[in-house]
Amino acid sequence: MVNSSWAKSHIDCLWKIPPLTKRVYPPCDTSSLQPIIFNFDVLFLYKTNFRELSFTRMLPLGKPVRSPVIISVAQFRPEKAHSLQLEAFAQSVGILDQDMPRPKLQFVGSCRNKQDEERLQKLKERRRELNLDNFEEFRRDAANREYQRSSERGNKKVLDQSNQHFGISVVEYMASGVVPIAHNSAGPKMDIILNECGRKTGFLASNKVEYTEAILKVIKMAEAERLAIAAVARKHAQRFSEQKFLEDFKAAVQPILATKSSS
């Protein structure tokens, strides 16, 4: 039993028993997430546990937009691609029309050790080199309450990490009405960010140019378009619900149980 199409392709290649390899998506409590709305423009979410954020603020889906806010949530580890985010954001700011509201990027995360602290310092230095002091800030080890305060502007979109087997955090935000920007690989590409009835559920990108283009799209996006994508994304997220997991899990193990009971 595997949790994504990407994982199944690897297992099929290694074990060479496709008929016996069952794909069962992990359960996501999509029903309880439906009324939860996060209030920021773009969220770079790099393997952060959705539940650990402990959001309690409930906001209407169509809340008016203020200045765009981009929030990146991740430990300052090398694989989290903070530098890529910073470079793509800088390019986005440089391309924006002068009459467009100026977006702001907030890095929210923690440092595990001295190496992480040095990495954070280098990011701050790069920020100055890119002349982003007025557009970007770092919040190290921010408490949940402070994080909530930093999120009380704008709308919501998500960008996620590359090569995730599945990417349940993307599903959770889609279920709560967030328009995702995910890495164009693995679970998000093959299972999650797919068209629903021919309509977009989010965006995929794989390099600085593509991320920049995606960020600009969601920042410039009309409210009606954002709400339409958010609604389709919510509907699409239902295929990963707890009920669907139970149905698929029982279907996967039923042949095994039937064989044992008959023997």
MODAQUI-V623166 format. One record per backbone hydrogen bond with DSSP energy under -0.5 kcal/mol. CO is the residue of the C=O (numbers start at 1). NH is the residue of the N-H. E is the energy in kcal/mol with one decimal. If there is no record, write none. Layout:
# MODAQUI-V623166
<<CO & NH & E> <CO & NH & E>>
This chain:
# MODAQUI-V623166
<<2 & 24 & -3.2> <4 & 8 & -2.1> <5 & 9 & -2.2> <6 & 10 & -1.3> <7 & 11 & -2.4> <8 & 12 & -3.0> <9 & 13 & -1.5> <10 & 14 & -2.1> <11 & 15 & -3.3> <11 & 16 & -0.7> <12 & 16 & -1.3> <17 & 20 & -1.5> <17 & 21 & -0.7> <18 & 21 & -1.1> <20 & 22 & -0.7> <22 & 2 & -2.8> <22 & 24 & -0.6> <28 & 30 & -2.8> <28 & 242 & -0.7> <29 & 33 & -1.1> <30 & 34 & -1.0> <33 & 36 & -1.3> <35 & 37 & -0.6> <38 & 40 & -0.8> <39 & 153 & -1.6> <42 & 44 & -0.5> <42 & 71 & -3.7> <43 & 45 & -1.0> <43 & 159 & -3.4> <44 & 46 & -0.7> <44 & 73 & -3.5> <45 & 47 & -0.9> <45 & 161 & -0.6> <49 & 52 & -0.5> <49 & 53 & -0.7> <50 & 53 & -1.1> <51 & 54 & -1.2> <57 & 59 & -0.5> <60 & 63 & -1.4> <68 & 104 & -1.7> <69 & 41 & -1.6> <69 & 42 & -2.0> <70 & 106 & -3.4> <71 & 44 & -3.2> <71 & 73 & -0.6> <72 & 74 & -0.6> <72 & 108 & -3.7> <73 & 46 & -2.1> <75 & 77 & -2.2> <77 & 80 & -1.5> <78 & 81 & -1.1> <81 & 85 & -1.8> <82 & 86 & -2.6> <83 & 87 & -2.6> <84 & 88 & -2.6> <85 & 89 & -2.5> <86 & 90 & -2.5> <87 & 91 & -2.1> <88 & 92 & -2.1> <89 & 93 & -2.6> <90 & 94 & -2.0> <91 & 95 & -1.3> <92 & 96 & -1.8> <97 & 100 & -1.7> <104 & 70 & -3.9> <105 & 137 & -2.2> <106 & 72 & -3.4> <106 & 108 & -0.6> <107 & 109 & -0.5> <107 & 139 & -3.5> <108 & 74 & -1.9> <109 & 141 & -3.7> <110 & 76 & -2.4> <113 & 117 & -1.9> <114 & 118 & -2.5> <115 & 119 & -2.0> <116 & 120 & -2.4> <117 & 121 & -2.1> <118 & 122 & -2.1> <119 & 123 & -1.8> <120 & 124 & -2.0> <121 & 125 & -2.1> <122 & 126 & -2.4> <123 & 127 & -2.1> <124 & 128 & -1.7> <125 & 129 & -2.0> <126 & 130 & -1.9> <127 & 132 & -2.4> <128 & 131 & -1.4> <132 & 135 & -1.8> <132 & 136 & -1.2> <135 & 105 & -3.2> <137 & 107 & -2.6> <138 & 140 & -0.5> <139 & 109 & -1.7> <139 & 142 & -0.8> <143 & 147 & -2.6> <144 & 148 & -2.4> <145 & 149 & -2.0> <146 & 150 & -2.1> <147 & 151 & -0.7> <148 & 151 & -1.1> <149 & 152 & -1.3> <155 & 40 & -2.0> <156 & 179 & -1.7> <157 & 43 & -3.0> <158 & 181 & -9.9> <159 & 45 & -3.0> <164 & 187 & -2.7> <167 & 170 & -1.1> <167 & 171 & -1.1> <168 & 172 & -2.5> <169 & 173 & -1.9> <170 & 174 & -2.2> <171 & 175 & -2.6> <172 & 176 & -1.0> <173 & 178 & -2.8> <174 & 177 & -1.6> <178 & 180 & -0.7> <179 & 158 & -1.8> <180 & 203 & -2.9> <181 & 160 & -0.8> <182 & 205 & -1.8> <183 & 185 & -2.5> <185 & 189 & -1.5> <186 & 190 & -2.8> <187 & 191 & -2.9> <187 & 192 & -1.5> <188 & 193 & -2.9> <192 & 194 & -2.3> <195 & 197 & -0.6> <196 & 199 & -1.3> <199 & 196 & -2.6> <201 & 180 & -0.7> <203 & 182 & -2.8> <205 & 184 & -2.6> <207 & 211 & -2.8> <208 & 212 & -2.6> <209 & 213 & -2.3> <210 & 214 & -2.3> <211 & 215 & -2.9> <212 & 216 & -2.4> <213 & 217 & -2.1> <214 & 218 & -2.2> <215 & 219 & -2.2> <216 & 220 & -2.4> <217 & 221 & -1.0> <222 & 226 & -2.4> <223 & 227 & -2.6> <224 & 228 & -1.9> <225 & 229 & -2.4> <226 & 230 & -2.8> <227 & 231 & -2.2> <228 & 232 & -2.0> <229 & 233 & -2.8> <230 & 234 & -2.3> <231 & 235 & -2.0> <232 & 236 & -2.6> <233 & 237 & -2.0> <234 & 238 & -0.6> <235 & 238 & -1.3> <236 & 239 & -1.6> <237 & 240 & -2.0> <238 & 241 & -1.7> <240 & 28 & -1.6> <241 & 245 & -2.0> <242 & 246 & -2.3> <243 & 247 & -2.1> <244 & 248 & -2.6> <245 & 249 & -3.0> <246 & 250 & -2.3> <247 & 251 & -1.9> <248 & 252 & -1.8> <249 & 253 & -2.1> <250 & 254 & -1.8> <251 & 255 & -0.5> <253 & 257 & -2.4> <254 & 258 & -2.8> <255 & 259 & -1.8> <256 & 260 & -2.0> <257 & 261 & -2.4> <258 & 262 & -1.5> <259 & 263 & -0.9>>
